[in-house]
Amino acid sequence: MCECISHNAPDWSGGTQPEAILPMPKWLNPQKESRSVCVDACLKEVILALWETGIGTLGSCCGHNKERPDIVLVFGTDPQRVREILQRFPKRDWKLLQWNLTEV
């Protein structure tokens, strides 16, 4: 069971564990010298593992025991590579998402 407090909907989660604040890797955000991001505490190690292997993320949510956990990947990321990394962590039914900008 997840015990994370939802940053976007604190009344929704009922958790007790505050989000983790992680320094964003410079390669993921080269325009800014320093930037931190909040992630659900139970996803901290997962996000760090993805970043350590050069996989960029643009957002995530653990689902707070109500939905599947999701990770938004940088466009062009190989989802199979991400699934291989996710196998190192307790089995969860992950939802992988990816932004795709299209000129209209």
Secondary structure, DSSP 8 states (H G I E B T S, - for coil): ---B--SS-HHHH---B--EEEE--GGG-TT-S--EEEE-GGGHHHHHHHHHTT--EEEEE--TTTS--EEEE-TT--HHHHHHHHTTSS----EEEE------
